[in-house]
Amino acid sequence: MGRGLDSLISLGEVRTDGSSAISEIDIARIVPNPDQPRRSFSEESLDELAASIRELGIVQPLTLRLTDAGNYQIIAGERRWRAASRAGLASVPAYVRTASDSEMTEMALIENIQREDLNSIEVALGFKKLIDTYSLTQERLSERLGKKRATIANHLRLLKLPAEIQLGLRDRNIDMGHARAILAVSDPKDQLKLYKKILREELSVRAVERIARDMAEGARKEKLSREAADDPYAGFASQLSQRFSTPVKFTRSANGKGSITIRFSSDDELHRLIKELG
């Protein structure tokens, strides 16, 4: 990461006031950003940071912008601001930027996403908001953030999980490895069963991966069994597919007419099929 916030902003020129100098800002004039992607703050962690601030002060200045109402809105550093309030500070060190609403939203999202202490759901929501707000592809977002596209895709997949599992991931009842294993199971009801089993038995990620594979295989066999019951010729098509080592489709209408389609992907495969068919 380490690229710096400025290098990640490319929607337009962001002017800064006193970006090389730190100002002391009255803490009572600072307000949080309503679009802050981080939604949860550990009370214990805030108390620990407040204790550190009482002893050492704020090591890393906040980043703020001046609003039309004369207040300062937080771009980066809400956790530090909350802890400083608990510590009883009257003012905090800060850089003050001039930025539009859209620029501020992107800066806040990117700054927070780059932090390691965000939970996976907060990161995923941040990715989604950047994609939706600025009409970005996953590839373009990966370039903007300096993150692998697979990392972005894996986080966005978490948002497909049932809400209960997302909350568990947010509250760190499970980690991202557990969540990715759960995603191998397609049925949301089965996903919830597996999630509750993880909590009940304190399963490792490896154990969940094995269970998820078994559940997915069981679901696949059940589906094939249902299809076979609905279509008495499904087994015949399956036997032909195995016999010729290529997909075979069997269709039959109510009046008895139908067709058998044997697929091939190259001239060599066609010649092999012709030879096998004699």
C-alpha positions in Angstrom: 0.0 0.0 0.0 2.3 2.8 1.2 1.5 5.0 -1.9 0.0 7.9 0.0 -3.6 9.1 -0.2 -2.8 11.9 -2.7 -1.6 9.4 -5.3 -4.8 7.5 -5.1 -7.1 10.4 -5.9 -7.5 10.9 -9.7 -11.0 12.2 -10.1 -9.8 15.8 -10.2 -7.5 18.3 -8.6 -7.8 18.4 -4.8 -6.5 21.7 -3.4 -5.0 21.6 0.0 -4.8 24.4 2.6 -1.7 24.1 4.8 -1.1 20.5 3.7 2.6 20.8 4.7 1.7 22.4 8.1 -0.3 21.0 11.0 -3.0 23.2 12.6 -4.5 22.8 16.1 -8.3 22.5 15.6 -10.8 23.0 18.4 -12.2 19.5 19.0 -15.7 21.0 19.5 -15.8 22.2 16.0 -15.1 18.8 14.5 -17.9 16.7 13.1 -17.8 13.1 11.7 -18.3 12.2 8.1 -21.8 10.6 7.6 -20.3 8.6 4.6 -17.6 7.1 6.8 -17.3 3.4 5.7 -16.3 2.3 9.2 -19.5 1.6 11.2 -18.2 0.0 14.4 -15.6 1.2 16.9 -14.4 -1.1 19.7 -15.1 0.5 23.1 -12.1 -1.3 24.5 -9.8 -0.2 21.7 -11.0 3.4 22.0 -10.3 3.4 25.8 -6.8 2.1 25.1 -6.1 4.7 22.4 -7.5 7.4 24.7 -5.1 6.3 27.5 -2.2 6.4 25.0 -3.2 9.9 23.8 -3.3 11.2 27.4 0.3 10.0 27.8 1.8 10.7 24.3 -0.7 13.0 22.5 -1.9 12.3 19.0 1.0 10.9 16.9 -0.8 11.0 13.5 -2.7 14.2 12.7 -6.3 14.0 11.5 -7.3 15.1 8.0 -10.2 17.5 7.9 -12.1 19.9 5.6 -13.7 23.2 6.5 -17.5 23.1 5.9 -19.8 26.0 4.9 -21.2 26.0 8.4 -17.7 26.7 9.8 -17.2 23.3 11.2 -14.5 20.8 10.3 -15.6 17.5 8.8 -13.4 14.5 9.2 -11.9 13.0 6.1 -9.6 10.6 8.0 -9.1 10.0 11.7 -12.5 9.5 13.3 -11.2 6.9 15.7 -8.5 9.3 16.8 -11.0 12.1 17.2 -13.3 9.9 19.3 -10.4 8.8 21.5 -9.1 12.3 21.9 -12.6 13.4 23.1 -12.5 10.6 25.7 -9.0 11.7 26.7 -10.4 15.2 27.4 -8.3 17.1 24.7 -9.5 20.6 23.8 -7.9 20.5 20.4 -6.3 18.1 18.0 -3.5 18.4 15.3 -4.9 18.2 11.8 -4.2 18.9 8.1 -7.0 20.9 6.6 -8.0 20.2 2.9 -10.3 21.9 0.5 -12.3 19.2 -1.3 -15.7 18.8 -2.9 -18.3 16.3 -1.5 -17.4 13.7 -4.1 -13.6 14.1 -3.6 -14.1 13.9 0.2 -16.2 10.8 -0.1 -13.5 9.1 -2.2 -10.7 10.2 0.1 -12.5 8.9 3.1 -13.3 5.6 1.5 -9.8 5.0 0.2 -8.1 6.1 3.4 -10.3 3.7 5.4 -10.0 0.8 3.0 -6.2 1.0 3.2 -6.4 0.5 7.0 -5.7 -3.0 8.3 -8.1 -2.8 11.2 -11.3 -2.5 9.1 -13.4 -5.7 9.1 -13.9 -7.6 5.8 -17.5 -6.4 5.4 -16.6 -2.7 5.9 -13.9 -3.2 3.3 -16.3 -4.9 0.9 -18.9 -2.1 1.4 -16.2 0.5 0.7 -15.2 -1.3 -2.5 -18.9 -1.5 -3.6 -19.5 2.2 -2.9 -16.4 3.3 -4.9 -17.5 1.0 -7.8 -21.1 2.3 -7.7 -20.3 6.0 -7.1 -17.6 6.3 -9.8 -18.8 3.6 -12.2 -15.6 1.7 -11.9 -14.8 -1.8 -13.0 -13.1 -4.2 -10.6 -10.0 -4.0 -12.8 -10.0 -0.2 -12.7 -10.6 -0.1 -8.9 -7.7 -2.5 -8.4 -5.4 -0.1 -10.3 -6.7 2.9 -8.3 -6.1 1.1 -4.9 -3.0 -0.8 -5.8 -4.7 -4.0 -4.7 -5.1 -7.3 -6.7 -8.3 -7.7 -8.6 -8.9 -11.1 -6.8 -8.8 -9.3 -3.5 -11.5 -7.0 -4.5 -13.6 -9.8 -6.1 -13.3 -12.0 -3.0 -14.5 -9.1 -0.7 -17.4 -8.3 -3.0 -18.5 -11.9 -2.9 -19.0 -11.6 0.9 -21.9 -9.3 0.3 -23.8 -12.2 -1.3 -23.9 -14.0 2.1 -27.0 -14.0 4.3 -27.2 -10.9 6.6 -26.6 -13.0 9.7 -23.3 -14.3 8.4 -22.3 -10.8 7.3 -23.0 -9.5 10.8 -20.9 -12.4 12.2 -18.0 -11.5 9.9 -18.4 -7.8 10.9 -18.3 -8.7 14.6 -15.3 -11.0 13.9 -17.2 -14.1 15.1 -15.7 -15.7 12.0 -12.9 -14.6 9.7 -12.7 -14.1 5.9 -11.3 -17.6 5.4 -14.5 -19.1 7.0 -16.7 -16.9 4.9 -15.0 -17.8 1.7 -15.4 -21.5 2.5 -19.1 -20.9 3.3 -19.5 -19.4 -0.2 -18.7 -22.8 -1.7 -22.2 -23.8 -0.6 -24.8 -22.3 -2.9 -28.0 -22.6 -0.8 -28.4 -19.8 1.7 -30.1 -22.1 4.2 -27.2 -24.5 4.1 -24.8 -21.5 4.4 -26.6 -20.5 7.6 -26.5 -24.1 8.9 -22.7 -24.2 8.3 -22.2 -20.8 9.9 -24.0 -21.9 13.1 -22.0 -25.1 13.1 -18.8 -23.1 12.9 -19.8 -21.1 16.0 -21.1 -24.1 17.9 -18.0 -26.3 17.3 -15.4 -23.5 16.8 -14.3 -25.1 13.5 -11.0 -24.2 11.8 -11.0 -22.8 8.2 -9.7 -26.2 6.9 -12.5 -28.1 8.6 -15.1 -25.7 7.1 -13.6 -26.1 3.7 -13.9 -29.9 4.0 -17.5 -29.7 5.2 -18.4 -27.2 2.5 -17.0 -29.5 -0.2 -19.1 -32.4 1.1 -22.2 -30.2 1.3 -21.7 -29.0 -2.3 -21.1 -32.5 -3.5 -24.2 -33.7 -1.7 -26.2 -30.9 -3.3 -24.9 -31.8 -6.7 -25.8 -35.5 -6.4 -29.3 -34.5 -5.1 -29.8 -32.3 -8.1 -28.7 -35.0 -10.5 -31.1 -37.4 -8.7 -34.0 -35.0 -9.1 -33.2 -34.4 -12.7 -33.1 -38.2 -13.3 -36.5 -38.5 -11.6 -37.9 -35.7 -13.8 -36.2 -37.0 -16.9 -36.0 -40.8 -17.2 -33.5 -40.5 -20.1 -31.0 -38.3 -18.1 -29.1 -41.4 -17.1 -28.9 -42.5 -20.7 -27.4 -39.1 -21.8 -25.0 -39.3 -18.9 -23.8 -42.8 -20.1 -23.3 -41.6 -23.6 -21.3 -38.6 -22.3 -19.0 -41.0 -20.4 -18.8 -43.4 -23.4 -17.7 -40.7 -25.8 -15.9 -38.4 -23.3 -17.8 -35.4 -24.5 -21.2 -33.7 -23.6 -24.2 -35.5 -25.0 -27.7 -33.9 -25.0 -30.8 -36.0 -25.3 -34.2 -34.4 -26.0 -37.6 -36.0 -26.5 -41.0 -34.5 -27.1 -44.3 -35.8 -25.9 -45.1 -37.4 -29.3 -42.0 -39.5 -29.1 -39.8 -37.5 -31.5 -36.4 -36.2 -30.4 -32.7 -35.9 -31.0 -29.3 -37.0 -29.6 -26.6 -34.2 -29.9 -23.0 -35.2 -29.5 -20.7 -32.1 -29.2 -17.2 -31.8 -30.4 -14.7 -28.9 -30.2 -12.2 -29.6 -33.0 -11.6 -31.5 -36.2 -9.5 -34.0 -34.2 -12.3 -34.6 -31.7 -14.8 -35.1 -34.6 -12.5 -37.7 -36.3 -12.2 -39.5 -32.9 -16.0 -39.6 -32.6 -16.4 -40.8 -36.1 -13.9 -43.6 -35.5 -15.7 -44.6 -32.2 -19.1 -44.6 -34.0 -17.6 -46.9 -36.7 
